[in-house]
Amino acid sequence: MWEAVQRHRPPGLPGPRTWRSPLRGPWLTAVFGAVLLLALPIVIVTGLLDYIAYGPQFGQALPTDVGWLHLPYFDWPTRPSWLFRLTQGLHVGIGLIIIPVVLAKLWSVMPRLFTWPPARSAAQVIERLSLLLLVGGIVFEIATGVLNIQYDYLFGFSFYTAHYYGAWVFIAGFLMHVAVKLPRMVAGLRSRSLRRELRTSRSDTRPEPLDPDGLVAEDPAPATISRRGALALVGGGSLLVLVLTAGQTVGGVTRRAALLVPRGREVGPGPNGFPVNRTAATAAIDPTATGAAWQLTLTGGPRIVTVDRVTLADMDQHTASLPIACVEGWSTTETWTGVRLRDLAARAGVRNPDSAHVVSLESNGPFRAATLQGNQVLHPDSLLALRVNGADLSLDHGYPARVIVPALPGVHNTKWVHSIEFRS
């Protein structure tokens, strides 16, 4: 029966003799697989943690309604202050660095992707399904993630919604694939010595023995590169991506090399010289609304309290060195000065708020408001910042006042604050 199916191979489908590289085989595939097995769980876990950091319990993590796919709700910690910077930096950074490895892994298993017939048993059906979810999921997540970093939403749908559901598709495929392939990966790694392969030149490179998965070429061509060279090529590609992305988190002079993070490289003037993700012009902020007539409205207590910037400047000022991190991957640490949020809550008549709803002067859009947890309001370094690095905030950085909270996603450090409702 299988011979008959094989004879009816779809026209144009590459056959076994199409793939002639002598490098392909269980060992090389296992090496790439082992690297991904170490890196991908970090990308998965940090991505899910970042979703929780956005406060899904307040309906402000996107997508807002995920049904039974929702994650456990808990208060996102405020210590250490660099927690979100770490998780987001690892998620975006490792996600980019492994792209050359993912491409190399796909190249190494290319003959397997075009096997005909696709499956001959129930076990092979499960394997092929896991492969479909895995390959489709990781390609989709990488493609949409890179486009999001570049602020290029040519796909025409919500990045956040698609990336979240796409992540679960990939996770399902990843777990299935690991369960099926882990024993073969271990056997593949043990089949050859890494030290010996790193010493083998191109002229001495030979194909691996034929394998049941059909990865090894039946009619191999002469080697044009050694396995050592292939590993160096892939490793060099990942190193190049690291150089082009690390500056977004490390900062300083390295930020100039962060070519993959366009907005992370835009900075303001003087003491405000750190990345601007969303300018006042982009947010349609009316400069007159931030002038002398600006007032901050505090609610939630027995009466409405309003204060102007002069009154805020006369209150006890607190200075803290805190990071701010963006979903696209860039981050920076600056020195902020302003009034503690818990002091503003006390002024409003709410001593121990469970949460605080902060509203911006921005008239509409997903960035005009954010809800903070009680622990975020009461943290001693949580500020309504008036100054940064010893100077008044620039308009692009949120003048006349902005929120800055330890370990809070950058988008929820609301700029151009108009009102705060302390809830209990």
C-alpha positions as CSV (number, residue, x, y, z in Angstrom):
1,M,0.0,0.0,0.0
2,W,2.7,2.5,1.0
3,E,4.6,1.7,-2.3
4,A,1.4,2.7,-4.2
5,V,1.1,5.9,-2.2
6,Q,4.8,6.6,-2.8
7,R,4.3,6.2,-6.6
8,H,1.6,8.9,-6.5
9,R,3.9,11.5,-5.0
10,P,2.4,15.0,-5.7
11,P,4.2,16.7,-8.7
12,G,6.7,19.3,-7.7
13,L,7.2,17.9,-4.2
14,P,11.0,17.7,-3.5
15,G,12.2,14.1,-3.2
16,P,15.0,12.5,-1.2
17,R,17.6,13.2,-4.0
18,T,16.9,16.9,-3.8
19,W,18.7,17.2,-0.5
20,R,22.4,16.5,-1.1
21,S,24.2,18.3,1.6
22,P,26.6,15.9,3.5
23,L,26.2,18.0,6.7
24,R,22.6,17.0,7.4
25,G,22.0,14.3,9.9
26,P,20.8,13.5,13.4
27,W,23.9,14.9,15.1
28,L,23.8,18.4,13.6
29,T,20.0,18.6,14.0
30,A,20.4,17.5,17.6
31,V,23.0,20.3,18.3
32,F,20.6,23.0,17.0
33,G,17.7,21.4,18.8
34,A,19.7,21.3,22.1
35,V,20.4,25.1,21.8
36,L,16.7,25.8,21.2
37,L,15.7,23.5,24.0
38,L,17.7,25.7,26.4
39,A,16.6,29.0,24.9
40,L,12.9,28.6,24.0
41,P,11.6,27.9,27.6
42,I,13.2,31.2,28.7
43,V,11.4,33.0,25.8
44,I,8.1,31.3,26.7
45,V,8.2,31.9,30.4
46,T,9.3,35.5,30.2
47,G,6.6,36.2,27.6
48,L,3.9,34.8,29.9
49,L,5.3,36.7,32.9
50,D,5.3,40.0,30.9
51,Y,1.6,39.4,30.1
52,I,0.9,39.2,33.8
53,A,2.9,42.3,34.4
54,Y,0.4,44.3,32.4
55,G,-2.3,43.6,34.9
56,P,-4.8,41.3,33.3
57,Q,-6.9,41.4,36.5
58,F,-7.7,45.1,35.5
59,G,-8.5,44.2,31.9
60,Q,-5.5,46.2,30.6
61,A,-3.4,43.3,29.3
62,L,-4.0,42.6,25.6
63,P,-5.9,40.7,24.6
64,T,-8.3,41.4,27.5
65,D,-10.6,38.4,27.2
66,V,-8.7,35.1,26.6
67,G,-11.3,32.7,28.1
68,W,-9.8,29.6,29.6
69,L,-6.3,30.5,28.4
70,H,-6.0,33.2,31.0
71,L,-3.0,33.1,33.3
72,P,-3.1,33.1,37.1
73,Y,-3.8,36.6,38.5
74,F,-1.4,37.9,41.1
75,D,0.1,41.2,42.1
76,W,3.2,41.9,39.9
77,P,6.1,42.4,42.3
78,T,7.8,45.8,42.7
79,R,11.1,44.3,43.8
80,P,13.6,44.1,42.3
81,S,12.9,47.4,40.4
82,W,14.5,45.9,37.3
83,L,12.3,42.8,37.2
84,F,10.3,43.9,34.1
85,R,13.4,45.2,32.4
86,L,14.9,41.7,32.9
87,T,11.9,39.7,31.7
88,Q,11.2,41.9,28.7
89,G,14.9,42.2,27.8
90,L,15.3,38.4,27.9
91,H,12.1,37.8,25.9
92,V,12.9,40.1,23.1
93,G,16.7,39.7,23.2
94,I,16.8,35.9,23.2
95,G,13.9,35.8,20.7
96,L,16.0,37.7,18.3
97,I,19.3,36.0,19.0
98,I,17.9,32.5,18.3
99,I,16.6,33.4,14.8
100,P,19.8,32.1,13.1
101,V,19.5,28.9,15.1
102,V,15.9,28.5,14.2
103,L,16.7,28.9,10.5
104,A,19.5,26.5,10.7
105,K,17.3,23.9,12.5
106,L,14.7,24.3,9.8
107,W,17.4,23.8,7.1
108,S,18.7,20.7,8.9
109,V,15.2,19.0,8.9
110,M,14.1,20.2,5.5
111,P,14.0,16.7,4.0
112,R,11.7,15.6,6.9
113,L,9.3,18.4,6.1
114,F,8.7,17.1,2.6
115,T,8.5,13.4,3.4
116,W,5.9,11.5,1.4
117,P,3.6,10.0,2.5
118,P,3.5,12.4,5.5
119,A,2.8,9.7,8.0
120,R,2.6,5.9,8.1
121,S,1.4,5.4,11.7
122,A,-0.5,7.1,14.6
123,A,2.8,8.0,16.2
124,Q,4.0,9.7,13.0
125,V,0.7,11.6,12.7
126,I,1.3,13.0,16.2
127,E,4.9,13.9,15.2
128,R,3.8,15.6,12.0
129,L,1.1,17.6,13.9
130,S,3.6,18.7,16.5
131,L,5.9,19.7,13.7
132,L,3.2,21.7,12.0
133,L,2.3,23.6,15.2
134,L,6.0,24.0,16.1
135,V,7.2,25.3,12.8
136,G,4.1,27.4,12.0
137,G,4.0,28.8,15.6
138,I,7.7,29.8,15.8
139,V,7.8,31.4,12.3
140,F,4.6,33.3,13.1
141,E,5.8,34.5,16.5
142,I,9.2,35.6,15.2
143,A,7.8,37.3,12.1
144,T,5.1,39.3,14.1
145,G,7.6,40.0,16.9
146,V,10.2,41.5,14.6
147,L,7.6,43.6,12.8
148,N,6.4,44.9,16.1
149,I,9.9,45.9,17.1
150,Q,10.0,47.8,13.8
151,Y,6.6,49.3,14.4
152,D,5.5,47.9,11.0
153,Y,2.0,46.4,11.4
154,L,1.6,45.4,7.7
155,F,-0.2,42.2,8.8
156,G,-3.4,44.3,9.5
157,F,-4.5,42.6,12.8
158,S,-3.8,43.2,16.5
159,F,-0.2,42.2,17.2
160,Y,-1.0,41.6,20.9
161,T,-4.0,39.3,20.3
162,A,-2.3,37.3,17.5
163,H,1.0,37.0,19.4
164,Y,-0.7,35.7,22.6
165,Y,-2.8,33.0,20.8
166,G,0.1,32.2,18.5
167,A,2.3,31.7,21.6
168,W,-0.1,29.0,22.9
169,V,-0.1,27.3,19.5
170,F,3.6,27.2,19.5
171,I,3.8,26.1,23.2
172,A,1.5,23.1,22.4
173,G,3.7,22.1,19.4
174,F,6.9,22.6,21.4
175,L,5.7,20.4,24.2
176,M,4.5,17.7,21.8
177,H,7.7,17.8,19.8
178,V,9.9,17.6,22.9
179,A,8.0,14.6,24.2
180,V,8.3,12.8,20.8
181,K,11.9,13.9,19.8
182,L,13.8,14.2,23.1
183,P,15.1,10.6,23.1
184,R,16.3,11.0,19.4
185,M,17.9,14.3,20.2
186,V,19.9,12.7,23.1
187,A,20.9,9.8,20.9
188,G,21.9,12.2,18.1
189,L,24.1,14.2,20.4
190,R,25.8,11.0,21.6
191,S,26.4,9.7,18.1
192,R,29.4,12.0,17.4
193,S,31.9,13.9,19.4
194,L,31.6,17.7,19.4
195,R,35.3,18.1,20.1
196,R,36.1,15.9,17.1
197,E,33.7,17.8,14.8
198,L,35.2,21.1,15.8
199,R,38.6,19.7,14.7
200,T,37.4,18.3,11.4
201,S,38.1,20.3,8.2
202,R,36.0,20.7,5.2
203,S,38.0,18.2,3.2
204,D,37.6,15.6,5.9
205,T,33.9,16.1,6.4
206,R,31.9,13.0,5.7
207,P,28.1,12.3,5.8
208,E,26.6,10.6,8.8
209,P,25.3,7.0,8.5
210,L,21.8,6.8,6.9
211,D,19.1,7.4,9.5
212,P,15.4,6.3,9.6
213,D,14.2,9.9,9.6
214,G,15.7,10.5,6.1
215,L,17.8,13.5,7.2
216,V,21.1,12.1,5.7
217,A,21.4,12.5,2.0
218,E,21.2,9.3,-0.1
219,D,23.4,10.8,-2.8
220,P,25.5,13.4,-0.9
221,A,27.4,16.1,-2.8
222,P,31.0,17.1,-1.9
223,A,31.1,19.2,1.3
224,T,31.4,23.0,0.6
225,I,31.7,23.7,4.3
226,S,32.5,21.7,7.4
227,R,30.2,21.1,10.3
228,R,32.6,23.3,12.3
229,G,32.1,26.0,9.7
230,A,28.3,25.6,9.8
231,L,28.3,25.9,13.6
232,A,30.5,29.0,13.3
233,L,28.3,30.5,10.7
234,V,25.2,30.1,12.8
235,G,26.9,31.2,16.0
236,G,28.3,34.2,14.2
237,G,24.9,35.2,13.0
238,S,23.5,35.0,16.6
239,L,26.5,37.0,17.8
240,L,25.8,39.7,15.2
241,V,22.1,39.9,16.2
242,L,23.3,40.2,19.9
243,V,25.6,43.1,18.9
244,L,22.7,44.8,17.1
245,T,20.2,44.4,20.0
246,A,22.1,44.4,23.3
247,G,22.4,48.1,23.3
248,Q,18.7,48.5,23.8
249,T,19.0,47.1,27.3
250,V,22.7,47.8,28.2
251,G,22.4,51.5,27.1
252,G,25.2,54.0,26.9
253,V,27.3,54.0,23.7
254,T,26.2,50.5,22.8
255,R,22.7,51.9,22.1
256,R,24.0,53.4,18.9
257,A,24.5,49.8,17.6
258,A,21.0,48.8,18.4
259,L,19.9,49.1,14.8
260,L,17.0,46.6,15.2
261,V,15.2,48.9,17.7
262,P,14.5,52.2,15.8
263,R,12.6,54.0,18.5
264,G,14.9,52.8,21.2
265,R,17.6,54.9,19.5
266,E,15.7,58.1,19.6
267,V,16.6,60.3,22.6
268,G,15.6,63.6,24.0
269,P,17.9,66.6,24.8
270,G,20.2,67.1,27.8
271,P,19.1,65.4,31.0
272,N,16.1,64.2,29.1
273,G,18.4,62.4,26.7
274,F,17.0,58.9,26.9
275,P,14.6,57.0,24.6
276,V,11.3,58.5,23.7
277,N,8.8,55.9,22.7
278,R,5.7,58.1,22.2
279,T,6.2,61.8,21.6
280,A,3.7,64.5,22.7
281,A,2.9,65.2,19.0
282,T,2.2,61.5,18.4
283,A,-0.1,61.5,21.5
284,A,-1.8,64.7,20.2
285,I,-1.0,66.5,23.5
286,D,-2.1,70.2,23.4
287,P,0.9,72.2,24.8
288,T,-1.4,74.8,26.3
289,A,-3.0,72.0,28.5
290,T,0.4,71.4,30.2
291,G,1.1,75.1,31.0
292,A,0.3,77.2,34.1
293,A,-3.4,76.2,34.0
294,W,-2.6,72.5,34.5
295,Q,-3.9,70.9,37.6
296,L,-3.9,67.4,39.0
297,T,-7.1,66.0,40.2
298,L,-7.1,63.5,43.1
299,T,-10.2,61.4,43.8
300,G,-11.3,58.4,45.8
301,G,-11.4,60.1,49.3
302,P,-14.2,62.1,50.9
303,R,-13.7,65.0,48.6
304,I,-12.1,65.9,45.3
305,V,-8.6,67.4,45.7
306,T,-6.8,69.5,43.0
307,V,-3.2,70.6,43.1
308,D,-1.1,72.5,40.6
309,R,2.6,71.9,39.8
310,V,3.8,74.6,42.2
311,T,1.9,72.8,45.1
312,L,3.4,69.5,44.0
313,A,6.9,71.0,44.0
314,D,6.4,72.3,47.5
315,M,5.4,68.8,48.8
316,D,8.1,66.4,50.1
317,Q,10.2,65.4,47.2
318,H,11.8,61.9,46.8
319,T,14.5,60.8,44.3
320,A,14.9,57.3,43.0
321,S,17.0,55.7,40.3
322,L,14.5,53.5,38.4
323,P,14.5,51.7,35.1
324,I,11.8,52.1,32.5
325,A,11.3,49.3,29.9
326,C,9.3,49.1,26.7
327,V,7.5,46.1,25.2
328,E,9.6,46.5,22.1
329,G,12.7,45.6,24.1
330,W,14.5,48.9,24.9
331,S,15.1,50.0,28.4
332,T,17.0,52.6,30.4
333,T,17.7,53.6,34.0
334,E,17.3,57.3,35.0
335,T,17.1,59.3,38.2
336,W,13.6,60.6,38.9
337,T,12.4,63.2,41.4
338,G,8.8,63.8,42.5
339,V,6.1,63.2,45.0
340,R,5.5,59.7,46.3
341,L,2.2,58.2,45.1
342,R,1.4,57.1,48.7
343,D,1.7,60.8,49.8
344,L,-0.8,61.8,47.1
345,A,-3.1,59.0,48.2
346,A,-2.9,60.4,51.8
347,R,-3.6,63.9,50.5
348,A,-6.7,62.5,48.8
349,G,-7.9,60.9,52.0
350,V,-7.1,57.3,51.1
351,R,-4.5,55.8,53.4
352,N,-4.2,52.3,52.1
353,P,-5.5,52.2,48.5
354,D,-6.0,48.8,46.8
355,S,-5.4,50.3,43.4
356,A,-5.1,53.6,41.6
357,H,-6.5,54.6,38.2
358,V,-4.2,57.1,36.4
359,V,-5.5,59.1,33.5
360,S,-3.4,61.1,31.0
361,L,-4.2,64.3,29.1
362,E,-4.1,62.1,26.0
363,S,-7.6,62.1,24.7
364,N,-7.9,58.5,23.5
365,G,-6.1,55.3,22.7
366,P,-4.8,52.4,24.8
367,F,-2.1,54.6,26.5
368,R,-4.4,57.3,28.1
369,A,-4.9,55.4,31.4
370,A,-3.5,52.7,33.5
371,T,-4.5,51.0,36.8
372,L,-1.8,50.4,39.4
373,Q,-1.9,47.7,42.1
374,G,-1.9,48.6,45.8
375,N,1.7,47.4,46.2
376,Q,2.7,49.6,43.3
377,V,1.0,52.7,44.8
378,L,2.5,52.2,48.3
379,H,6.1,51.4,47.3
380,P,8.4,54.1,48.6
381,D,10.0,54.7,45.2
382,S,6.7,54.9,43.3
383,L,6.5,58.5,42.2
384,L,4.5,61.1,40.3
385,A,7.8,62.4,38.8
386,L,8.3,66.1,38.1
387,R,12.0,66.0,37.2
388,V,14.5,63.6,35.7
389,N,18.2,63.7,36.1
390,G,18.0,67.0,37.9
391,A,15.9,68.8,35.2
392,D,12.2,69.3,34.6
393,L,10.6,66.6,32.5
394,S,10.5,67.5,28.8
395,L,7.1,67.5,27.1
396,D,7.9,64.3,25.3
397,H,8.8,62.6,28.6
398,G,5.5,63.6,30.2
399,Y,5.7,67.2,31.5
400,P,4.2,68.5,33.7
401,A,4.1,65.1,35.6
402,R,4.4,61.4,34.9
403,V,4.2,58.2,36.8
404,I,7.3,56.1,37.5
405,V,6.9,52.8,39.4
406,P,9.5,50.1,40.1
407,A,9.2,47.0,37.7
408,L,6.2,48.5,35.9
409,P,5.9,48.1,32.1
410,G,6.8,51.3,30.5
411,V,3.5,51.9,28.8
412,H,1.8,52.0,32.3
413,N,4.2,54.7,33.6
414,T,1.6,57.2,32.4
415,K,2.8,60.5,31.0
416,W,1.0,63.9,31.0
417,V,-1.0,62.8,34.1
418,H,-4.3,64.6,34.5
419,S,-6.0,62.7,37.3
420,I,-5.5,59.9,39.8
421,E,-8.4,58.0,41.4
422,F,-7.3,56.0,44.5
423,R,-9.5,53.0,45.0
424,S,-10.1,51.0,48.2
